[in-house]
Structure formats: C-alpha cells, structure tokens
Amino acid sequence: MRKWLPLFAACLGTLMLLIDVTIVNVALPDMSADLGTGLSGLQWIVDCYALALAALLLALGSLADRVGAKQVYLAGLALFAIASLICGIADNAPVLVAARIFQGVGGAAMFATTLSLLHATYTGRDRGVAFGTWGAVSGAAAGIGVVLGGVLTDLLSWRWIFFVNLPIAAVTIVLSAMVFPASQRHPGRDVDVPGMLAFTLAAAGVTFGIIRGGEHGWGDGGALLALAAGVAAVVIFAMIESRVAAPMFPLSLLRNRTLGATLLSASGQTFAAFATMPLLSLWLQQQLHMTPLNAGLAMLPMAATAFLVAGLTGRVLHDARPEWTIGAGLIVVGAGSGLLTLIGTGSSWVAMVPGFVVIGAGIGVNAPALVSTGMAAVSPQQGGTAAGAVNTARQLGLALGVAVLGTVFRDVAGDAGRMPLSDFVSGLDAAVTVAAAVGLTLGVAAFALFRRARVDVPAAIPADAVLID
C-alpha cells in the first residue's frame, strides 16, 4: 500500500488545483453580494486564476527541469495554501483577485510537475496504473468542483471554498516531502523569463481590454490601451521566442499543422463548453433562486456525461483519426452550446440538460485525444512542450471565453445584478450563441486541418499525457 502514497499525493494536489477552476462558479452570486462587485469583478475572479495557469505552465515546467520537480511542486503547494487563506479572508474584490492570481501561480507549479514526479517514481505496469488513476481524478475535477462549491457555500459560506484547501495542502505537503524521491536537476537549462513575461502581458492585456471595453464602452481609453499593449506583447513574444536559445515555446512548432489544429481545438473546447458556466450559475441563483448546492447539482450533467462517454468510447475510438475525435468532438460541443439557447423566460434548470448532455458527449470524445495527438505530432524531445502547450491553450481559451461572453452578455442585458428576467435571458442567449459559433467554427477548422495533415493516429496515449478539461 505504501507504494501508492506518491500517487495519492500527486492526485490530491492535482485535484485541489483543478477543482479551483470550477469551484468558484456556484459561489459567484454570494461573492457579488458580499463584496459588492458586479459582473466585471466576477469575471476577474474566474479569469485571473486561469490566466496565471496559462501564462506560467510552460515556464514553470522549465524551472522544474532546472531546480527539481519535487522542489517546485512543494513550493507550489505552499504558495497555493497561503493564497487560499488570503482568498478566504478577502474583504473586497481586488484583494480576492490578487490572491487568486497567486493561487494560479501555485497551481501552475503543481500542474507542471505532478506527471514528472509520477514518471520518476513508478516504472512498468505501475506507471501505467498511476497515470491512468491520475487521469481519471483529473477528469472528475470539474464535476466535483461545482458540487463541492455548492455544498460549502450553502452550509458554511463562499469563503470555505478556499479555506478547505488549507488542510488538504498541509497533508499533501507533508506527504509529498516524505514519499517523493529527490528530483533530478539540470542546472544548465535556462528559463525563458522574457518570453514568460511577454506571454503573460499579452494574455492579461487582451483579457483586460475585452472586459473593460464591455463595461465602459469600446471607445474607453483604458480598454484601447490594454488591447494595444496585449497585441504589442504578442509581437514581442514572437520576437523573443525566435531569438532565445531555449524558448518557452519554439515558434517552429506552429508550422506543424497537426499540433496547430490540436491547440485550436483545445482552446475552442474550453471556450465553447465552460466559459458560459459563470453566467449560467448567475441565472440559476439570481433568476431562478436556487441554492448554491442545487445550482451545482444542476450543472453536473455535463461532467457526468463526459466521464461516461470517455469511458464507454475510449477503446472504440482508440484507432480513430483525430479529425473524428478532436475535430468532430469540438463540433458536437459547439452544437451542445447552441442547444442552451432553449433557455427562455419560463424555463427551469431542466432546459440546460439537453445542451449539457451534448456538450459532455463532445468532451468525452474530444478530450482524451487532445494531448496524445499533440505529443505524437512532434519529436519525443518536444513531447513535454507540446503537452504543456495544449493545456496552456485550454486555460487561455477559458480565460478569453469568460471575458468575451461576459462582454457579450453585458452589451445585450447590462450588468448581472437584479435585472428583469427577460433581459437576463436575452443576454444569456447572446452569450451561448457566441460560444456555439466559436465551437462550431473552430471544430470545422480543426477537422479540415487534420484532414490535410494526414497525421498518423497515436499508437497509445503517452505516459505523460495530461487528460483534463
């Protein structure tokens, strides 16, 4: 039994960081009332965590190679715990957003290292069991997050969605320090700090500009300045990556049509499937007056369907080409988002179920193939970078999706306070329509790119594939 303690430590940390992607969704109405913040503040509470994960995942993976995965994992756990405490005691939205950013930094450190630790700890058949278990736990995180968030918010308060991390982090830190072997270090490897900073500025600038433009109008100077800075940072990032000796993301990989299609689909999946969750949570609680727990349970069918479909179709689709798993799966996700337009002024939560079931089915087909296909498209030496890039694209798609859909909602309905139900539903309808359009458009584009690439089907999911949503 002792041999599985490292797996338990890795799964515990991973579950904690991934739950925090979704656990805040059902607590948003209570946060809004308690902290006196509107839709833009709520968008940042969700977005800043995903942005930090997206911006730092690749860079912290490089840092872990240099100083040791175990050290980076333990540091990430400690930072995550401290940031969670600050989140829980925050008395205003800016403090909470700042603490969520540091949560994201800690989460990125953990996310970038767990698979390396498992790879170094287990061999042979045990390694396969470890990665399979880790993948199952990761896949279940989204569903656990919405339910756990509802339970804690309902029975205690929204602050406990952060306080609950403290004992979990403490146990994980002690256990990880004891059971993981010392990590191999490669001190000669450089960390692409300029690239990391430019990528972070690009992602944050564009996201801030979209949110502020939706709140203050597209002629607002702050919004225009942020968007300009974001675009400039993209250009600077490209220049840095083309010149540094050890780039965070070699731009030559973008010429790989298969990897490009995979990144496109990864970002489109989270945009189309998950970026509507904050708005749907507000609809369930502010308009339908559901409790946080009941709202969390109402949002569970998507994750449950994804888990079931992935389990039932995994072997059948194992040899399918990526256009039929990744591309077609994203098209199904987009179609499911379109079904959310069935929500009307007289609807109950049941109106979400058809859309959630179809979205979950698309995720169940799409998600298991994303990382394995991306890694199979590049050389073995670049497999880790490809896997990190796919997961970066997922988090970036979520962050941009929340920003864009929140802006679309506000343009149609106004802020998400106590507005008339008809206005809220009109804004929600506009947002899910955009989500559907993104999913369908990027799904068709990915399908076409995979068909043209004629990529070989991966013989097996690589041992260090990251199978999460």
N, C-alpha and C positions, 0 to 999 in steps of 0.2 A: 504493500500500500504506500510505503514511503516514496517509492519511485515516481508516483504520480503527484506528489506535492508541488514540484515545479510547474506542472501543467495547471494545477489548481491556482497557483499564484499568478500565472500568466493570464488565465481565464478571468480571474477575479478583477485584475486591473483593467483588462480589455473591456469586460462587461461594464465596469464603472464608467469608463470614459465614453463608451458608445451610448450607454443609457442617457448620459447628459446631453446628447444631441437632441433627443426627443422628450426627455422628462419635463422640460420647461413648457411644452406646448399646452398641456391642460392646466397649467398654473398661471398662464398669462393674464386671464381676467382678474384674478386675485392680486397679481403683481400690479396691474394697472390701477386698481382701486387703492391699494395700499401705498404705492409710491407716487401716485398722481401723474402717471405718464400716459401718453397717447400712443397711437399706432407706430409712429417712428421710433419711439423708445422701445416698444416691444419688439420691433424688427431688429434693433441692435442687440437686444438681449439674446435673441436667437442667432443672429448673424455673426457676431464677433467671435463666438466660440468656433463656428465652422470656418471662419476666415483664418483664425490662428492655426487650426489644424491644417488647412490647405496650404498656408504660407510656409509653415515650418517643417512639414513632414519629411520632405526630401533633405533639407539641410540638417535636421537633427539625426537622420539616418547616417549622413556622412560624419557627423560629430561622433556618433556611437562607434563607427568603424575606427575612429582615431583614438578615443579615450576608453572605449569599452562599453558594450551594450548594457551590462549589469549596472554600471555606474550611472548611465543616462536614464535607465529605467527607474532606479531608486530616486534619482533627483526629480524625475518627472512625477513620481508618486507623491513625494514630499511637497512639491510646488502645487500639485493638484489639490492636496488636502488643505494647505494654507489658503489657497484661492477659494475653495469651497466654504471655508469658515467665513471669509470676508463676504462672499455672496450671501450667506445666511444672515449676517448681521447688517447688511447694507440698508441704509435708511433713505436712499434716493437712487434714481435710475443711473446717473453717471457712475457712482461707485460700483453698482452692480455690474454695469457693462465693463468697467475696468477689471473687476475681479474675474469676470467671465473670459476676458482676453487671457489672463494668466492661467485660468483653468485650461484654456485651449493650448497654451504653450506646454503645460504639463502633460496634457493629453497627447499632444504630438510626440513628445519624448517617449511616452509609453507605447504609443501606436507604432512608432518607428523601430522599436526594439524587441517586442514580445516574440515575434517569429524567429528572430536571430537567436534569442535565448533558448527557445524550444529546439531549434535546429542544432544548437551546440550541446543540448542536454540529452537528447534522445537519438537513437540510431535504429535502423532497420524497421521492423514492424511497429515497434513502439513509437517511432517518429510519425508513421502514418496515422496511428491511433491519436496521437497528440494533436496533429494538425487537423484531423477530422473533427475532434472534440472542440478544438478552438474555433473552427469554422462554424460549427453548429451553435455554439454560445454567442458568437458574433452576430449570426443571422437572427437570433432570437432577441437581440438587444432592443430593437425598435419597438417591438410589441411589449416587452417588459417595461420599457421606459414610460409609455403612455399610461399603463395601468398603475405602475408604482407611483408615478406623479399624481395620479388621481387619488390613490389611497392616502398618500402623505398629506396632500393639500386638503383633502376632505376631513381627515381625522385630526390633523395637527395644524399645519399652516404651510404655505408655499415655501417658507424658509427651510423646512425639513427636507425638501428635495435636495438641498445642498448639505445640510447637517448630516444626513445619512451617509455621506461619503467619508466622514471622518473616521468612524470605527472600521469601515471597510479598508480604507487606505492604511490605517495603522496595522491591521492584521497583514495586509499584503506586503507592506514594507518589511516587517519583521520576518515573515515567511520567506520573502524573496532574498533577503540578506543571508538567510540560513541555507537555502536549498539550491540556489543557482551557482554553478561553478564560476570561477573568475573568468572574465571575458578576455578574449584575445584582442590585443591592441595593434593598431597600425599607425604609429605616430607620424609617419611621413606623409600621410594623406591630408590634403588641405580641405578646409571647409569653405565653401563658396559664400562668404559673408556678403560681399557686394551684390551677388545675384539674389540671395535671400532677401536683402533689404529692398532691392528694386521690385521683386515679385510681390512682396508684402505691400509696398506703396501702390503698386498697380491695382491689386485686388481691393485694397481698402479705399483708394481714391475713386474707383469706378462705383463701388458699392455705396459709398457715402454720397457721391454725386447723384445717384439714382434715388436714394431715399430722400435726400434734401430737396431735389427737384420736384418730387411728388408732393412734398409737404409745403414748400414755399413757392412753387412755380418754376418753370424751366428757364425763365429769364433771371433767376436768382444768381447773384454773383458768386456766392459760396458754392452752389451746385456746379456752375460752369467751371470755376477754378478747380474743384475737386476732380471733375471729369477730365479736364485738360491735364492735370497732374497725373491722373491714372493712365491716360493714353501715352503721355511722355515717358512714364515709368516702364510701360510695356516696351517702348523703343529702346530705352536704356538697358532693360533686362536682356533684350535680344543682342545688343552690342556686347554686353558683359559676357554672356554665355558663349558668344562666338570667339572670344579672345582669351578667356582664362584657361589655365592648364587643366583644372579639374572642375568643370562646370557642374552646377547643381542639376541641370537638365540639358544634355547635349542637343543643340538645335537640329543636328543631323537626323535625330530620331523622328523629327516631324516629316521627313521625306518618306518615311515608312508608312505606306498607305494603310496597312492593317492596324498599326499602332494608332495612327491618326483617327481611324474610324472607331477604334475602341475608346479613345479618350473622348471623342464626340458623344458616343453613346453613354459613357459613364456620367458625364456632366448633364446630358439630357435626361437621364433616368431620375436623378435626384431633383432636378428642376421640375419635371412633369409630375413626379409621384409624391414628393414630400414637401415642396415649397408652399403648398396650399394648406398644410396642417395648422399653422397658427391662425389663419382666417377661419377654418372650419371649427377650431376649438372655440374661438370667439362667438361664432354663430350658435354652437351648441349651448354655450353657457350664458351668453348675454341675451340672445334672442329666444332660445328655447328653454332657458332657465334650468338646465340640467346641472347636477352637481359635478365637481371635477372627476369623481370616480366614475360616474355614469358616462361622462363625456369620454374618458379614457377607454372604457369598455366599448363604447360606440365606434371608436377609431381602431379597434383591434382587428376587425375582419381582414384588413389589408395585409398585416404582418402574418396572420394565421394562414391566409390563402397562399402567400409567398412561400412560407415554410412547407406547407403541404405539397404544393406544386413542384417545388425544387426536389423534395424527397421522392415523389412519385415519377417524375420525368427525368431525373438525373441520369439514370442508366440508359434510358431510351434515346436521349438526346446527346449522349456522350460522344458519338461519332458524327453528329450533325455539323454542318459547316456554320461559321459564325454569322453569316447573313441570316440564317434561320433561327439562331438562338439570340444573338445580341441585337441585330437589326430588327428582325420581326418582333422580338420581345419588347423592344422600345416602342414600336408601332402599337402594340397591344396596350402598353402603359398609356400612351397618348390617347387611345380610344377610351380607356377607362376614365381618364381625366375628363374627357368630353361628356361621359355619362353623368358626371357630377353636376352638369347643367340641369339635370332633372330636379334639383332642389328648387322649390318655389316658396312663395309666401305662406302656403298652407302645409308645407312639408314637415314631417317629423324626421328624426335621425335615420329612419329606415331608408329615406331617399338616397342616402350616401352609399348604402350597401352594394347595389349593382356596380357602381363605379369602383368602389374599394376592392370588390372581388376580382374585377377585370384587371385593375392595376396590379393587385397581388399576383395574379396569374402571369402577367407580363414580367414582373420582377423575378418570380420563381424560375422563369425560362432564361431571362437575360442575365441576372446577377452572377450565377455560378460560373459563367463562361468568360466574364469580363477580364479578370486578372490573368487567367491561364492563357487566353488568346493573346493578350498584350505581351506577356512574357515569352510566349512561343514565337512571336514576330521578330524578336531581337536575339542577339547573341547571348549565350549563357552569362557572359561577363556583365551584360547590361540588364539582366533579368530583374535585379533588385530595383534599379532605377525605373524600369517600366512598371513594376508593381506599385511603387510609390507614386508614380505619375498618375496611374489610374485612380488611386484613392484620393490623390490631390484633386483630380478632376471632379470626383464625386462631391467632395466638400465644397469646392468652388461653385459647382452647379447649384448646390443647396443655398449657399450664401447669396449668389446673384438672383436665384429664383425667389427667395424671400423678399429681397429688395424690389425686384421688378413687379412681382404680383401684389405686394403691398402698395406700391405706387399706382398700379392699375386700379386696384380696389378704391384707393383714396380719390383718384381722379373721377370715378363714377359716383361713389357714395359719400365721400367726405371721410372724416376720421371715424374710428370704430368705437365711438362712445355710445351713449344711449340714443341711437338714431332710429327712425322708423324701420320696421321690418322690411318693407318694400325696398327702401334704399339699400339696406344691408344686402339683401338677396341680389339686387341688381349689380352691386359691386362684386359680390362673390361670383356671380355668373360670368362677369367680365374676366375675373382673375382665372377661373378654371378653364375658360375658353382659351386664354393665352397659354396656360400650362398644356392644354391638349394640343394646341398648334405647335408648340415647341417640341413636344414628344413625337408627334407625327412627322414633322419636318425633319428633325434630326434622325429619327428612325429610318425614314426613306433614304436620307443621305448616307447613313451608315450602311444600309443594305446595299446601296449601289457601290460604295467604296469597297466593301468586302467582295462583292462580285467581281469587280475589276482587279482586285489584288490577287485573287485566286490563291489565297493563303491556305496552307495545309492545316487540317484540323489537329490541335494538340493531342498527342498520344495519351496524355494523362495530365491531370491538374498538377502543376509543380508543387513540390513540398512546401515552398514558402509563399504559396498563393494566399492572398488576403480576400476571403469571401465574405464581404459585408456590404450592407447598404448604407 
